[in-house]
Amino acid sequence: VLPRQPLGASASHGGGPAAAIDELRGELQGWFDMSPLGQVVFDEGGNVLRHNAALVQMLGPQPGQLRDTAPDFRLLLGWPAELPAVLATRTQDGWLANAAGEPLRVRVRVRGVPANGGSRVAGGAATRWIAMLEDRHLEDERDIARVEIQALMGTSGIGVATWDAARGWVGSVQRGARPGGPDGIAADDGQRQGSLMAV
């Protein structure tokens, strides 16, 4: 956790320890609210202590008890039987229904944290867990596009190649040799970037 004030500043400046705690709580709440990742804090009993607006935007309004959430959500969190120990992080990828009811691939990271200096053993009275949910649909779209491009290059009836300034010709497919070019692709000046298609 970042210090509340510059290093070396007086600890009593600004109203003492109680004011310092309130200020730190305000800063943490600000970071929590501003995070682009969905976040939820809960205890071993499944009580949802807080969640941020990003989670609501991602999955819709959430109940105050994990037992009332979707089974897939509980499974990805690991609640109640597979929660990580305090200071350990558990990462899971899976699918959830988004706020519109459509399937959404997410990556969920769950970490156990002791509250108020409490037990450092998972399941202790003061133990809480914070979960961060990352929307992975953009990565899915990128991977699908890559597969589609490779399939197009592999089945095209014409020669296809891509010029990369750092690697030269990559991903080329030969459909009949043409003199003067790499892998049977028509000659080029070697400077142009992008894709070259030669009949």
Accessible surface in RSA format (square Angstrom, percent):
REM  Atomic radii and reference values for relative SASA: ProtOr
REM  Chains: A
REM  Algorithm: Lee & Richards
REM  Probe-radius: 1.40
REM  Slices: 20
REM RES _ NUM      All-atoms   Total-Side   Main-Chain    Non-polar    All polar
REM                ABS   REL    ABS   REL    ABS   REL    ABS   REL    ABS   REL
RES VAL A   1   146.34  96.3  67.49  61.1  78.85 190.0  78.72  68.4  67.63 183.4
RES LEU A   2   122.08  68.0 117.94  84.4   4.14  10.4 118.35  83.1   3.73  10.0
RES PRO A   3    80.82  58.9  54.83  50.0  25.98  94.5  65.95  54.5  14.87  92.4
RES ARG A   4    48.86  20.5  27.80  14.2  21.06  50.2  11.33  15.5  37.53  22.7
RES GLN A   5    41.02  22.9  32.86  24.0   8.15  19.4  24.94  53.1  16.08  12.2
RES PRO A   6   107.28  78.2  94.12  85.8  13.16  47.8 105.28  86.9   2.00  12.4
RES LEU A   7   162.06  90.3 132.66  94.9  29.40  73.9 135.05  94.8  27.01  72.7
RES GLY A   8    86.64 106.8   0.00   N/A  86.64 106.8  43.54 119.5  43.09  96.5
RES ALA A   9    45.30  41.7  19.17  29.6  26.13  59.4  29.60  41.7  15.70  41.6
RES SER A  10    64.84  54.8  47.81  63.8  17.04  39.2  44.47  94.7  20.37  28.5
RES ALA A  11    80.00  73.6  68.68 106.0  11.32  25.7  69.66  98.1  10.34  27.4
RES SER A  12    82.48  69.7  68.27  91.1  14.21  32.7  44.88  95.6  37.60  52.7
RES HIS A  13   129.25  70.6 121.04  84.1   8.22  21.0  77.25  79.6  52.01  60.5
RES GLY A  14    57.39  70.8   0.00   N/A  57.39  70.8  32.81  90.0  24.57  55.0
RES GLY A  15    62.90  77.6   0.00   N/A  62.90  77.6  35.59  97.7  27.31  61.2
RES GLY A  16    12.14  15.0   0.00   N/A  12.14  15.0  10.70  29.4   1.45   3.2
RES PRO A  17   106.44  77.6 101.05  92.1   5.39  19.6 106.38  87.8   0.06   0.4
RES ALA A  18    69.86  64.2  63.22  97.6   6.64  15.1  67.59  95.2   2.27   6.0
RES ALA A  19    35.91  33.0  27.08  41.8   8.83  20.1  32.21  45.4   3.71   9.8
RES ALA A  20    19.58  18.0  18.36  28.3   1.23   2.8  18.68  26.3   0.90   2.4
RES ILE A  21    89.05  50.7  87.88  65.5   1.17   2.8  88.97  64.1   0.08   0.2
RES ASP A  22    89.89  63.0  79.52  79.2  10.36  24.5  28.03  66.0  61.86  61.7
RES GLU A  23    80.70  46.3  69.61  52.7  11.09  26.4  35.36  68.4  45.34  37.0
RES LEU A  24    51.80  28.8  51.80  37.1   0.00   0.0  51.80  36.4   0.00   0.0
RES ARG A  25   148.17  62.2 143.37  73.1   4.80  11.4  53.13  72.6  95.03  57.6
RES GLY A  26    45.85  56.5   0.00   N/A  45.85  56.5  35.02  96.1  10.84  24.3
RES GLU A  27    59.25  34.0  49.50  37.4   9.76  23.2  35.49  68.6  23.76  19.4
RES LEU A  28    70.78  39.4  66.74  47.7   4.04  10.2  66.90  47.0   3.88  10.4
RES GLN A  29    63.30  35.4  63.30  46.3   0.00   0.0  37.69  80.2  25.61  19.4
RES GLY A  30    27.62  34.1   0.00   N/A  27.62  34.1  27.17  74.6   0.45   1.0
RES TRP A  31   122.82  49.3 115.48  55.9   7.33  17.2  89.94  48.0  32.87  53.3
RES PHE A  32    15.32   7.7  11.97   7.4   3.34   8.7  14.93   9.1   0.38   1.1
RES ASP A  33    75.14  52.6  60.23  60.0  14.90  35.2  25.32  59.6  49.82  49.7
RES MET A  34   158.14  81.9 130.36  86.3  27.78  66.1 110.72  94.1  47.42  62.8
RES SER A  35    18.77  15.9   9.96  13.3   8.81  20.3  12.02  25.6   6.76   9.5
RES PRO A  36   121.20  88.3  93.31  85.1  27.89 101.4 103.40  85.4  17.80 110.6
RES LEU A  37    46.86  26.1  46.86  33.5   0.00   0.0  46.86  32.9   0.00   0.0
RES GLY A  38     0.00   0.0   0.00   N/A   0.00   0.0   0.00   0.0   0.00   0.0
RES GLN A  39    15.39   8.6  15.39  11.2   0.00   0.0   0.00   0.0  15.39  11.7
RES VAL A  40     2.37   1.6   2.37   2.1   0.00   0.0   2.37   2.1   0.00   0.0
RES VAL A  41    17.73  11.7  17.73  16.0   0.00   0.0  17.73  15.4   0.00   0.0
RES PHE A  42     0.00   0.0   0.00   0.0   0.00   0.0   0.00   0.0   0.00   0.0
RES ASP A  43    32.80  23.0  32.80  32.6   0.00   0.0  13.52  31.8  19.27  19.2
RES GLU A  44    85.38  49.0  79.56  60.2   5.82  13.9  25.24  48.8  60.14  49.1
RES GLY A  45    41.21  50.8   0.00   N/A  41.21  50.8  32.40  88.9   8.81  19.7
RES GLY A  46     0.12   0.2   0.00   N/A   0.12   0.2   0.12   0.3   0.00   0.0
RES ASN A  47    56.78  39.2  56.78  54.9   0.00   0.0  13.44  32.4  43.34  41.9
RES VAL A  48    24.41  16.1   4.19   3.8  20.22  48.7   4.19   3.6  20.22  54.8
RES LEU A  49    71.21  39.7  39.67  28.4  31.54  79.3  43.20  30.3  28.01  75.4
RES ARG A  50   109.82  46.1 101.13  51.6   8.69  20.7  27.81  38.0  82.01  49.7
RES HIS A  51    62.79  34.3  41.37  28.8  21.42  54.8  27.28  28.1  35.51  41.3
RES ASN A  52     2.93   2.0   0.00   0.0   2.93   7.1   2.93   7.1   0.00   0.0
RES ALA A  53    73.93  68.0  62.35  96.2  11.58  26.3  67.44  95.0   6.49  17.2
RES ALA A  54    15.87  14.6   9.64  14.9   6.23  14.2  12.13  17.1   3.74   9.9
RES LEU A  55     0.41   0.2   0.41   0.3   0.00   0.0   0.41   0.3   0.00   0.0
RES VAL A  56    52.69  34.7  50.63  45.8   2.07   5.0  50.63  44.0   2.07   5.6
RES GLN A  57   152.48  85.3 130.64  95.5  21.83  52.0  48.37 102.9 104.11  79.0
RES MET A  58    23.33  12.1  13.55   9.0   9.78  23.3  21.95  18.7   1.38   1.8
RES LEU A  59    22.92  12.8   7.88   5.6  15.03  37.8   7.88   5.5  15.03  40.5
RES GLY A  60     6.35   7.8   0.00   N/A   6.35   7.8   6.35  17.4   0.00   0.0
RES PRO A  61   122.04  88.9 103.31  94.2  18.73  68.1 105.17  86.8  16.87 104.9
RES GLN A  62    38.56  21.6  18.42  13.5  20.15  48.0   5.29  11.3  33.28  25.2
RES PRO A  63    46.88  34.2  34.06  31.0  12.83  46.6  45.87  37.9   1.02   6.3
RES GLY A  64    51.40  63.4   0.00   N/A  51.40  63.4  33.39  91.6  18.01  40.3
RES GLN A  65    49.80  27.8  49.47  36.2   0.33   0.8  20.50  43.6  29.30  22.2
RES LEU A  66     0.00   0.0   0.00   0.0   0.00   0.0   0.00   0.0   0.00   0.0
RES ARG A  67   140.26  58.9 121.39  61.9  18.87  44.9  50.33  68.8  89.92  54.5
RES ASP A  68    96.51  67.6  65.89  65.6  30.62  72.4  21.47  50.5  75.05  74.8
RES THR A  69    11.81   8.4   1.96   2.0   9.85  23.5   6.63   8.9   5.18   7.8
RES ALA A  70    57.66  53.0  44.70  69.0  12.96  29.5  50.67  71.4   6.99  18.5
RES PRO A  71    92.82  67.6  88.31  80.5   4.51  16.4  89.14  73.6   3.67  22.8
RES ASP A  72    79.32  55.6  78.56  78.2   0.76   1.8  10.11  23.8  69.20  69.0
RES PHE A  73     7.36   3.7   7.36   4.6   0.00   0.0   7.36   4.5   0.00   0.0
RES ARG A  74    56.11  23.6  56.11  28.6   0.00   0.0   4.38   6.0  51.73  31.4
RES LEU A  75   117.72  65.6 112.46  80.5   5.26  13.2 117.00  82.2   0.71   1.9
RES LEU A  76    10.45   5.8  10.15   7.3   0.31   0.8  10.15   7.1   0.31   0.8
RES LEU A  77     0.23   0.1   0.23   0.2   0.00   0.0   0.23   0.2   0.00   0.0
RES GLY A  78     4.85   6.0   0.00   N/A   4.85   6.0   4.64  12.7   0.22   0.5
RES TRP A  79    33.33  13.4  24.72  12.0   8.60  20.2  25.09  13.4   8.24  13.4
RES PRO A  80    88.89  64.8  74.62  68.0  14.27  51.9  74.63  61.6  14.26  88.6
RES ALA A  81    94.34  86.7  55.74  86.0  38.59  87.8  64.63  91.0  29.71  78.7
RES GLU A  82   103.12  59.2  92.01  69.6  11.10  26.4  38.40  74.3  64.72  52.8
RES LEU A  83    30.11  16.8   7.99   5.7  22.12  55.6   7.99   5.6  22.12  59.5
RES PRO A  84    14.29  10.4   4.24   3.9  10.05  36.5  14.29  11.8   0.00   0.0
RES ALA A  85    53.07  48.8  47.35  73.1   5.72  13.0  47.52  66.9   5.55  14.7
RES VAL A  86    14.62   9.6   0.61   0.6  14.01  33.8   0.61   0.5  14.01  38.0
RES LEU A  87    83.74  46.6  67.05  48.0  16.69  42.0  67.66  47.5  16.08  43.3
RES ALA A  88    41.12  37.8  35.02  54.0   6.11  13.9  41.11  57.9   0.01   0.0
RES THR A  89    70.06  49.8  36.15  36.6  33.91  80.8  30.60  41.1  39.45  59.6
RES ARG A  90    44.49  18.7  39.30  20.0   5.18  12.3  27.94  38.2  16.54  10.0
RES THR A  91    69.23  49.2  45.21  45.8  24.02  57.2  32.41  43.5  36.82  55.7
RES GLN A  92    64.66  36.2  61.75  45.1   2.91   6.9   3.14   6.7  61.52  46.7
RES ASP A  93    65.89  46.2  38.29  38.1  27.60  65.3  23.79  56.0  42.10  42.0
RES GLY A  94    14.79  18.2   0.00   N/A  14.79  18.2  14.74  40.4   0.05   0.1
RES TRP A  95   142.09  57.0 132.90  64.3   9.19  21.6 109.57  58.4  32.52  52.8
RES LEU A  96     9.80   5.5   4.77   3.4   5.02  12.6   9.72   6.8   0.07   0.2
RES ALA A  97    64.49  59.3  47.82  73.8  16.67  37.9  48.66  68.5  15.82  41.9
RES ASN A  98    34.84  24.0  29.62  28.6   5.22  12.6   5.34  12.9  29.50  28.5
RES ALA A  99    63.38  58.3  29.67  45.8  33.71  76.7  31.34  44.1  32.04  84.9
RES ALA A 100    81.61  75.0  42.94  66.3  38.67  88.0  55.41  78.0  26.19  69.4
RES GLY A 101    55.96  69.0   0.00   N/A  55.96  69.0  27.28  74.8  28.68  64.2
RES GLU A 102   103.42  59.4 102.16  77.3   1.26   3.0  31.55  61.0  71.87  58.7
RES PRO A 103   105.64  77.0  85.29  77.8  20.35  74.0  88.49  73.1  17.16 106.6
RES LEU A 104    14.46   8.1  13.11   9.4   1.36   3.4  14.46  10.2   0.00   0.0
RES ARG A 105    45.51  19.1  43.82  22.3   1.69   4.0  17.07  23.3  28.44  17.2
RES VAL A 106     0.00   0.0   0.00   0.0   0.00   0.0   0.00   0.0   0.00   0.0
RES ARG A 107    56.73  23.8  56.68  28.9   0.05   0.1   2.78   3.8  53.95  32.7
RES VAL A 108     0.49   0.3   0.15   0.1   0.34   0.8   0.15   0.1   0.34   0.9
RES ARG A 109    87.99  36.9  86.20  43.9   1.79   4.3  27.73  37.9  60.25  36.5
RES VAL A 110     0.36   0.2   0.34   0.3   0.01   0.0   0.36   0.3   0.00   0.0
RES ARG A 111    92.31  38.8  92.19  47.0   0.11   0.3  31.16  42.6  61.15  37.1
RES GLY A 112     0.00   0.0   0.00   N/A   0.00   0.0   0.00   0.0   0.00   0.0
RES VAL A 113    49.25  32.4  49.25  44.6   0.00   0.0  49.25  42.8   0.00   0.0
RES PRO A 114    37.46  27.3  20.26  18.5  17.21  62.5  20.26  16.7  17.21 106.9
RES ALA A 115    16.58  15.2  10.04  15.5   6.54  14.9  16.58  23.3   0.00   0.0
RES ASN A 116   142.17  98.0  93.18  90.0  49.00 118.0  40.13  96.6 102.04  98.6
RES GLY A 117    78.55  96.9   0.00   N/A  78.55  96.9  39.58 108.6  38.98  87.3
RES GLY A 118    23.63  29.1   0.00   N/A  23.63  29.1  17.18  47.1   6.45  14.5
RES SER A 119    42.44  35.9  26.25  35.0  16.20  37.3  30.37  64.7  12.07  16.9
RES ARG A 120   153.52  64.5 134.27  68.4  19.25  45.8  60.28  82.4  93.24  56.5
RES VAL A 121   110.39  72.6 107.36  97.2   3.04   7.3 110.39  95.9   0.00   0.0
RES ALA A 122    42.68  39.2  24.20  37.3  18.48  42.0  24.47  34.5  18.21  48.2
RES GLY A 123    32.14  39.6   0.00   N/A  32.14  39.6  10.21  28.0  21.93  49.1
RES GLY A 124    17.96  22.1   0.00   N/A  17.96  22.1  13.68  37.5   4.28   9.6
RES ALA A 125   117.40 107.9  68.24 105.3  49.16 111.8  80.91 113.9  36.49  96.7
RES ALA A 126    29.09  26.7  20.05  30.9   9.04  20.6  28.54  40.2   0.55   1.5
RES THR A 127     3.31   2.4   0.00   0.0   3.31   7.9   0.00   0.0   3.31   5.0
RES ARG A 128    92.90  39.0  92.90  47.4   0.00   0.0   7.01   9.6  85.89  52.1
RES TRP A 129     1.90   0.8   1.90   0.9   0.00   0.0   1.90   1.0   0.00   0.0
RES ILE A 130    48.14  27.4  47.22  35.2   0.93   2.2  47.22  34.0   0.93   2.5
RES ALA A 131     0.00   0.0   0.00   0.0   0.00   0.0   0.00   0.0   0.00   0.0
RES MET A 132    65.06  33.7  64.47  42.7   0.59   1.4  31.28  26.6  33.78  44.8
RES LEU A 133     0.00   0.0   0.00   0.0   0.00   0.0   0.00   0.0   0.00   0.0
RES GLU A 134    39.15  22.5  39.15  29.6   0.00   0.0   9.59  18.6  29.56  24.1
RES ASP A 135    52.45  36.7  38.33  38.2  14.12  33.4  17.52  41.2  34.93  34.8
RES ARG A 136    35.19  14.8  35.19  17.9   0.00   0.0   0.00   0.0  35.19  21.3
RES HIS A 137    72.63  39.7  72.45  50.4   0.19   0.5  53.82  55.5  18.81  21.9
RES LEU A 138   116.44  64.8 111.22  79.6   5.22  13.1 111.60  78.4   4.83  13.0
RES GLU A 139    43.19  24.8  41.89  31.7   1.29   3.1   9.28  17.9  33.91  27.7
RES ASP A 140    30.57  21.4  29.10  29.0   1.47   3.5  16.31  38.4  14.26  14.2
RES GLU A 141   101.11  58.1  94.81  71.7   6.31  15.0  40.37  78.1  60.74  49.6
RES ARG A 142   133.60  56.1 125.09  63.8   8.51  20.3  59.70  81.6  73.90  44.8
RES ASP A 143    56.50  39.6  55.58  55.3   0.92   2.2  25.30  59.6  31.20  31.1
RES ILE A 144   100.35  57.1  98.45  73.3   1.91   4.6 100.31  72.2   0.05   0.1
RES ALA A 145    44.40  40.8  42.61  65.8   1.79   4.1  44.18  62.2   0.22   0.6
RES ARG A 146   127.91  53.7 124.07  63.2   3.84   9.1  55.68  76.1  72.23  43.8
RES VAL A 147   101.34  66.7  98.63  89.3   2.71   6.5 100.72  87.5   0.62   1.7
RES GLU A 148   108.43  62.3 101.13  76.5   7.30  17.4  40.66  78.6  67.77  55.3
RES ILE A 149    97.04  55.2  96.12  71.6   0.91   2.2  97.01  69.9   0.02   0.1
RES GLN A 150   103.94  58.1  96.70  70.7   7.24  17.2  36.23  77.1  67.71  51.4
RES ALA A 151    54.77  50.4  43.58  67.3  11.19  25.5  54.11  76.2   0.66   1.8
RES LEU A 152   116.59  64.9 112.15  80.2   4.44  11.2 115.96  81.4   0.64   1.7
RES MET A 153    10.52   5.4  10.52   7.0   0.00   0.0   5.22   4.4   5.30   7.0
RES GLY A 154    41.70  51.4   0.00   N/A  41.70  51.4  24.92  68.4  16.77  37.6
RES THR A 155   110.43  78.5  82.72  83.9  27.71  66.0  71.34  95.8  39.09  59.1
RES SER A 156    15.99  13.5   7.74  10.3   8.25  19.0   8.95  19.1   7.04   9.9
RES GLY A 157    73.65  90.8   0.00   N/A  73.65  90.8  38.97 106.9  34.67  77.7
RES ILE A 158    52.26  29.7  50.22  37.4   2.04   4.9  52.26  37.6   0.00   0.0
RES GLY A 159     4.56   5.6   0.00   N/A   4.56   5.6   3.23   8.9   1.33   3.0
RES VAL A 160    12.18   8.0  12.18  11.0   0.00   0.0  12.18  10.6   0.00   0.0
RES ALA A 161     0.14   0.1   0.14   0.2   0.00   0.0   0.14   0.2   0.00   0.0
RES THR A 162    46.00  32.7  46.00  46.6   0.00   0.0  36.00  48.4  10.00  15.1
RES TRP A 163    48.80  19.6  42.55  20.6   6.24  14.7  40.18  21.4   8.62  14.0
RES ASP A 164    44.81  31.4  40.31  40.1   4.49  10.6   7.37  17.3  37.43  37.3
RES ALA A 165    72.57  66.7  40.81  63.0  31.77  72.3  42.28  59.5  30.29  80.2
RES ALA A 166    98.46  90.5  55.34  85.4  43.13  98.1  65.07  91.6  33.39  88.5
RES ARG A 167   171.08  71.8 138.15  70.4  32.93  78.4  66.48  90.9 104.60  63.4
RES GLY A 168    15.82  19.5   0.00   N/A  15.82  19.5  13.61  37.3   2.21   5.0
RES TRP A 169    54.31  21.8  29.51  14.3  24.80  58.2  20.12  10.7  34.19  55.5
RES VAL A 170    35.89  23.6  30.83  27.9   5.06  12.2  35.86  31.2   0.03   0.1
RES GLY A 171    40.19  49.6   0.00   N/A  40.19  49.6  26.58  73.0  13.61  30.5
RES SER A 172    33.85  28.6   8.08  10.8  25.77  59.4   0.41   0.9  33.44  46.8
RES VAL A 173    31.68  20.8  27.96  25.3   3.73   9.0  31.68  27.5   0.00   0.0
RES GLN A 174   101.72  56.9  78.53  57.4  23.19  55.2  22.61  48.1  79.11  60.0
RES ARG A 175   110.01  46.2  72.98  37.2  37.02  88.2  26.56  36.3  83.45  50.6
RES GLY A 176    49.95  61.6   0.00   N/A  49.95  61.6  37.55 103.0  12.40  27.8
RES ALA A 177    77.60  71.3  50.02  77.2  27.58  62.7  50.02  70.4  27.58  73.1
RES ARG A 178   110.10  46.2 107.00  54.5   3.10   7.4  29.30  40.0  80.80  49.0
RES PRO A 179   126.56  92.2 100.85  91.9  25.71  93.5 112.85  93.2  13.71  85.2
RES GLY A 180    63.74  78.6   0.00   N/A  63.74  78.6  37.35 102.5  26.38  59.1
RES GLY A 181    21.16  26.1   0.00   N/A  21.16  26.1   3.91  10.7  17.25  38.6
RES PRO A 182    48.11  35.1  35.12  32.0  12.99  47.2  46.93  38.7   1.18   7.3
RES ASP A 183    83.18  58.3  65.09  64.8  18.10  42.8  17.77  41.8  65.42  65.2
RES GLY A 184    12.60  15.5   0.00   N/A  12.60  15.5   3.67  10.1   8.93  20.0
RES ILE A 185     1.52   0.9   1.52   1.1   0.00   0.0   1.52   1.1   0.00   0.0
RES ALA A 186    28.34  26.1  27.03  41.7   1.31   3.0  28.34  39.9   0.00   0.0
RES ALA A 187    66.52  61.2  42.51  65.6  24.00  54.6  43.25  60.9  23.27  61.6
RES ASP A 188    41.67  29.2   6.93   6.9  34.74  82.2  11.13  26.2  30.54  30.5
RES ASP A 189   108.46  76.0  74.42  74.1  34.04  80.5  49.29 116.0  59.17  59.0
RES GLY A 190    26.99  33.3   0.00   N/A  26.99  33.3  21.10  57.9   5.88  13.2
RES GLN A 191   147.73  82.6 128.22  93.7  19.51  46.5  47.41 100.9 100.31  76.1
RES ARG A 192   133.89  56.2 121.92  62.2  11.96  28.5  64.82  88.6  69.07  41.9
RES GLN A 193   125.38  70.1  99.87  73.0  25.51  60.7  27.40  58.3  97.98  74.3
RES GLY A 194    37.77  46.6   0.00   N/A  37.77  46.6  35.48  97.4   2.29   5.1
RES SER A 195    85.81  72.5  48.18  64.3  37.62  86.7  24.68  52.6  61.13  85.6
RES LEU A 196    27.67  15.4  26.63  19.1   1.04   2.6  27.50  19.3   0.17   0.5
RES MET A 197   114.57  59.3  86.66  57.4  27.91  66.4  46.27  39.3  68.29  90.5
RES ALA A 198    13.81  12.7   5.26   8.1   8.55  19.4  10.24  14.4   3.57   9.5
RES VAL A 199   144.64  95.2 116.92 105.8  27.72  66.8 135.64 117.9   8.99  24.4
END  Absolute sums over single chains surface
CHAIN  1 A    12109.9       9133.0       2976.9       7222.1       4887.8
END  Absolute sums over all chains
TOTAL         12109.9       9133.0       2976.9       7222.1       4887.8
